Amino acid sequence: MSDDEREEKELDLSSAEVVTKYKTAAEIVNKALKLVISECKPKAKIVDICEKGDSYIREQTGNVYKNVKRKIERGVAFPTCLSVNNVVCHFSPLASDEAVLEEGDILKIDMACHIDGFIAAVAHTHVLQEGPVTGRAADVIAAANTAAEVALRLVRPGKKNKDVSDAIQKVAAAYDCKIVEGVLSHQMKQFVIDGNKVVLSLSNPDTRVDEAEFEENEVYAIDIVTSTGDGKPKLLDEKQTTIYKRAVDKSYHLKMKASRFIFSEISQKFPIMPFSARALEEKRARLGLVECVNHELLQPYPVLHEKPGDLVAHIKFTVLLMPNGSDRITTHPLQELQPTKTIDDPDIKAWLALGTKTKKKGGGKKKKGRLEEHVAIIL
């Protein structure tokens, strides 16, 4: 086997070392999510909470793989976002932003961590209140979570991406909610957070993706966003956009000095992974980022909104398609939900009854019991 072939093989889940790196990243991001939720209190500043999430990931990843021969990149793979109520995604404000949380807010927390480019991504929905979540807030969260549980069981070798899209739309409808348009679940590879194989959350004539079949040893970030509104979010203010990713295949000679300075800093600090403009000097960044985006050197992650009064929930998890079944490595327990709807659809019940592991002789009963208990909680 040549060095190139060996290198290619090592990047795959067939390598125990790669699996360990994914699981290490997942353990860190799960703990970071728990920390962020604990910091979510009425009147807490959103920017402070986001910064604590990022700082925790940087600190914890800095403590692993320190004494290895080859330098291993590690850290934040997607900046901490905290999107409130009808804000759909990507809200990660700058230091000057004064936005705070309020009692009763529905919070979508989205973040990712990587070790050596192997990424663990997670998103979770939390309502800022004591006691069980009821009414339409419970419906929209249950819709996202049940859709995620169904997706976990359908993202398996031999199944197609379209199978998952159709199923999660059916789940959302059962809770009288909509799947939000434009959300993609991506295959992930080393240093690639948005691979070419995707699952479209909502199939429609305007948005098409190539049909793809899931294969063993692949990794996916399954991304589900549900809404009590029409599921057609809009960009209201470009100035709210703070997260960007370098478009490594694009080049352009920037005209402004501020743009060249900022792009040079980005290329050094964030050559591949998405980053927050919070990490740059704010005044200079505001000037320089515009030219970089206009000439497609940076890909922006816009802050999208549903209509005021609409409720939005977000669940994202990372799944490893292992030989012995699907291994969901990022998650956080939900609050108690008391939705107004119940699941009666036989297709949805059948999907939820599917196992996530390949059957083995003996030893499986206890695990199945826990699985059924979890599904019962969602319903």
C-alpha positions in Angstrom: 0.0 0.0 0.0 1.4 3.4 -1.0 1.5 6.4 1.4 -1.3 8.0 -0.5 -3.5 5.0 -0.2 -2.7 4.6 3.5 -3.6 8.3 4.1 -6.9 7.9 2.2 -7.8 4.8 4.2 -7.0 6.5 7.5 -9.5 9.3 6.8 -12.3 6.8 7.0 -14.3 5.4 9.9 -12.6 2.1 9.2 -9.7 3.6 11.2 -10.2 3.3 15.0 -8.1 6.5 15.4 -10.5 8.5 13.2 -13.5 7.2 15.2 -11.8 8.2 18.4 -11.2 11.7 17.1 -14.9 12.1 16.2 -16.0 10.8 19.6 -13.5 13.1 21.4 -14.8 16.1 19.5 -18.4 14.9 20.3 -17.7 14.6 24.0 -16.3 18.2 24.1 -19.2 19.7 22.1 -21.8 17.9 24.1 -20.3 19.3 27.3 -20.0 22.8 25.7 -23.8 22.6 24.9 -24.6 21.7 28.5 -22.5 24.7 29.6 -24.2 27.0 27.2 -27.7 25.9 28.4 -26.7 26.5 32.0 -25.7 30.0 31.1 -29.0 30.8 29.5 -30.9 32.9 32.0 -33.2 35.9 31.8 -31.3 39.2 31.1 -28.1 37.3 30.1 -26.3 38.8 27.1 -26.4 36.5 24.1 -22.9 37.5 23.0 -21.4 36.5 26.4 -23.1 33.1 26.2 -21.8 32.5 22.6 -18.3 33.5 23.7 -18.4 31.1 26.6 -19.3 28.3 24.3 -16.5 29.0 21.9 -14.0 29.5 24.7 -14.9 26.2 26.3 -14.3 24.4 23.0 -11.0 26.1 22.4 -9.8 25.3 26.0 -10.9 21.6 25.9 -9.6 20.8 22.5 -6.3 22.5 23.5 -6.0 19.9 26.2 -6.1 16.8 23.9 -3.5 15.5 21.4 -0.9 17.9 22.8 2.0 15.4 22.8 1.9 14.0 19.3 4.6 14.1 16.6 2.4 15.8 13.9 0.7 19.1 14.8 -3.0 18.4 15.0 -5.4 21.2 14.2 -8.4 21.4 16.7 -10.9 23.8 18.0 -14.2 25.5 17.0 -15.7 24.0 13.8 -18.7 26.3 13.8 -19.1 29.3 16.2 -21.7 29.1 18.9 -25.0 30.5 17.8 -28.0 31.4 19.9 -31.1 32.2 17.8 -34.2 33.3 19.8 -37.9 32.7 19.1 -38.7 33.4 15.3 -34.9 33.8 14.5 -34.2 30.6 12.6 -30.4 30.3 12.7 -26.8 31.7 12.7 -27.3 34.5 15.3 -23.9 34.9 16.9 -23.6 38.6 17.7 -20.5 40.9 17.9 -19.2 42.2 21.2 -21.0 45.5 20.8 -24.4 43.8 20.6 -26.7 44.3 23.7 -29.3 41.6 23.0 -30.4 39.7 26.1 -32.5 36.7 26.8 -36.0 36.9 28.4 -38.2 34.4 30.3 -40.1 32.2 28.0 -37.7 32.6 25.0 -37.3 29.6 22.7 -33.6 29.2 22.2 -31.8 27.4 19.4 -28.2 26.6 20.2 -25.9 25.5 17.3 -22.2 24.7 17.6 -19.5 22.4 16.4 -16.1 21.2 17.4 -13.3 19.4 15.5 -10.2 17.3 16.3 -7.8 17.1 13.4 -10.6 18.2 11.1 -13.0 15.5 12.2 -16.2 17.4 13.1 -18.9 16.9 15.7 -21.8 19.3 15.2 -24.9 19.7 17.4 -28.0 21.9 17.7 -30.6 21.9 20.5 -33.7 23.7 21.4 -34.4 24.9 25.0 -37.2 27.0 26.4 -36.2 29.5 29.1 -38.8 28.4 31.7 -39.3 26.1 34.6 -41.5 23.1 34.3 -42.8 21.2 31.2 -43.1 22.9 27.8 -46.7 23.0 26.6 -48.8 24.1 23.6 -47.4 25.1 20.3 -43.8 25.4 21.7 -44.0 21.8 22.7 -45.4 20.9 19.2 -42.6 22.5 17.3 -39.9 21.0 19.4 -41.5 17.6 19.4 -41.8 17.9 15.6 -38.1 18.6 15.2 -37.0 15.9 17.7 -39.3 13.2 16.3 -38.1 14.0 12.8 -34.5 13.7 14.0 -35.3 10.3 15.6 -36.9 9.2 12.3 -33.9 10.5 10.3 -31.5 8.6 12.6 -33.2 5.4 11.7 -33.4 6.1 7.9 -29.8 7.4 7.4 -28.3 4.0 7.0 -26.4 2.2 4.2 -28.7 1.4 1.2 -31.3 4.1 2.0 -31.6 7.2 -0.2 -31.5 10.9 0.8 -35.0 11.3 -0.7 -36.4 8.7 1.8 -35.3 11.0 4.7 -36.7 14.2 3.1 -40.1 12.7 2.6 -40.2 11.2 6.1 -39.3 14.3 8.0 -41.9 16.3 6.1 -44.5 13.8 7.1 -43.5 14.0 10.8 -43.7 17.8 10.8 -47.2 17.7 9.3 -48.3 15.3 12.0 -47.6 18.1 14.6 -49.2 20.8 12.3 -45.7 22.3 11.7 -43.6 23.0 8.7 -40.0 21.9 7.9 -38.1 25.1 7.2 -37.0 25.5 3.6 -33.4 25.6 2.5 -32.0 23.5 5.4 -29.5 20.8 4.3 -28.1 17.9 6.2 -24.5 17.4 4.9 -22.1 14.5 4.7 -18.9 15.5 6.6 -15.3 14.5 5.9 -12.0 15.6 7.4 -11.9 19.4 7.3 -15.2 19.4 5.3 -18.3 20.6 7.2 -20.5 20.7 4.1 -19.7 17.7 1.9 -21.3 17.0 -1.5 -23.8 14.4 -0.4 -26.8 16.2 1.2 -30.3 15.5 2.5 -32.7 18.3 1.5 -35.1 18.9 4.4 -37.9 20.1 2.1 -38.4 18.8 -1.4 -39.8 21.4 -3.8 -39.5 22.3 -7.5 -37.2 25.3 -6.8 -34.6 23.3 -4.7 -33.2 20.1 -6.0 -30.2 18.0 -5.0 -28.6 15.0 -6.5 -30.0 11.7 -5.4 -27.5 9.9 -3.2 -27.3 6.6 -1.3 -25.9 6.4 2.2 -22.9 4.2 2.6 -21.1 2.5 5.5 -18.2 4.5 7.1 -19.8 7.9 6.1 -20.5 10.7 8.6 -23.5 13.1 8.5 -24.7 16.2 10.3 -28.4 15.7 10.3 -30.0 19.1 10.5 -33.8 19.5 11.2 -35.5 22.9 11.6 -39.3 23.1 12.2 -41.6 26.1 12.4 -45.2 26.9 13.4 -45.1 29.5 10.5 -44.9 29.0 6.8 -41.3 27.6 6.8 -40.0 30.2 4.4 -37.5 32.3 6.3 -36.2 35.6 5.2 -33.0 37.7 5.5 -34.1 40.9 7.2 -30.7 42.6 7.9 -27.4 41.7 6.3 -25.6 43.5 9.1 -26.7 40.7 11.5 -24.5 38.3 9.5 -21.3 37.6 11.5 -20.4 34.0 10.5 -18.4 33.3 7.3 -16.3 30.6 5.7 -13.4 31.0 3.3 -14.3 29.9 -0.3 -11.0 28.2 -0.9 -11.7 27.8 -4.7 -12.1 31.5 -5.3 -9.5 34.2 -5.8 -9.7 38.0 -6.3 -7.2 40.9 -5.9 -8.9 43.0 -3.2 -8.8 46.7 -3.8 -9.2 48.1 -0.2 -6.3 48.0 2.3 -8.8 47.0 5.1 -10.1 44.1 3.0 -6.6 42.8 2.3 -5.7 43.1 6.0 -8.8 41.2 7.1 -8.6 38.6 4.5 -4.9 37.9 5.3 -5.9 37.5 9.0 -8.8 35.2 8.1 -6.5 33.1 5.9 -4.0 32.6 8.7 -6.5 32.0 11.6 -9.5 30.4 9.8 -8.2 28.8 6.6 -11.0 26.2 6.3 -13.6 26.2 9.1 -16.4 28.8 9.5 -15.6 31.6 11.9 -17.2 34.5 13.7 -16.4 38.1 12.9 -16.2 38.5 16.7 -12.7 37.1 16.4 -11.6 40.0 14.2 -11.1 43.7 15.1 -14.7 45.0 14.7 -14.3 48.3 12.9 -11.8 47.1 10.4 -13.8 43.9 9.9 -17.0 45.8 9.0 -15.2 47.6 6.2 -13.2 44.6 4.9 -15.7 41.8 5.0 -18.1 43.5 2.6 -15.6 43.5 -0.3 -14.5 39.9 0.5 -18.2 38.7 0.4 -19.0 40.8 -2.7 -16.2 39.0 -4.6 -17.1 35.6 -3.2 -13.9 35.1 -1.2 -16.1 34.4 1.8 -19.3 32.5 2.1 -21.7 34.2 4.6 -24.1 32.4 6.9 -27.0 34.8 7.0 -29.3 35.2 10.0 -32.8 34.2 8.8 -36.2 35.0 10.4 -39.7 33.6 10.3 -42.5 36.0 11.0 -42.8 37.6 14.5 -44.9 35.2 16.6 -43.8 32.1 14.7 -42.0 29.5 16.8 -38.9 27.7 15.5 -37.1 24.6 16.8 -33.7 23.2 15.7 -32.2 19.8 16.3 -28.9 18.7 14.7 -26.8 15.7 15.5 -23.7 13.9 14.1 -24.1 10.3 13.1 -21.4 7.8 12.2 -22.5 5.0 9.9 -20.6 2.2 11.5 -20.5 -1.4 10.4 -22.6 -2.3 13.5 -25.2 0.4 12.8 -25.8 4.1 13.2 -24.0 5.8 16.1 -25.4 9.2 17.1 -22.5 10.9 18.9 -23.9 14.4 19.6 -27.1 15.0 21.7 -28.6 16.6 24.7 -31.7 15.6 26.7 -34.9 17.6 26.0 -37.0 19.3 28.6 -40.3 17.6 29.3 -42.7 18.2 26.4 -46.5 18.1 26.5 -47.4 18.6 22.8 -51.0 19.1 21.7 -50.7 16.5 19.0 -50.1 12.7 19.2 -48.5 10.5 16.6 -51.1 8.1 15.0 -49.6 7.7 11.6 -48.6 4.1 11.1 -45.6 5.0 8.8 -44.1 7.3 11.5 -44.7 4.6 14.2 -43.0 2.0 12.0 -39.9 4.3 11.4 -39.6 5.0 15.1 -39.7 1.3 15.8 -36.7 0.6 13.7 -33.4 -0.1 15.6 -30.3 1.9 15.0 -27.9 -1.0 15.5 -27.3 -4.1 13.5 -28.8 -7.1 15.3 -26.4 -9.3 17.2 -27.1 -12.5 19.1 -28.0 -11.8 22.7 -27.3 -8.8 24.8 -29.7 -6.5 22.9 -32.8 -6.5 25.1 -31.8 -3.9 27.6 -30.7 -1.4 24.8 -34.0 -1.9 23.0 -35.9 -1.2 26.2 -34.1 2.2 26.6 -34.8 3.0 22.9 -38.5 2.3 23.2 -38.7 4.4 26.4 -37.0 7.3 24.5 -39.4 7.1 21.6 -42.3 7.0 24.1 -41.1 10.3 25.6 -41.0 12.0 22.2 -44.6 10.9 21.4 
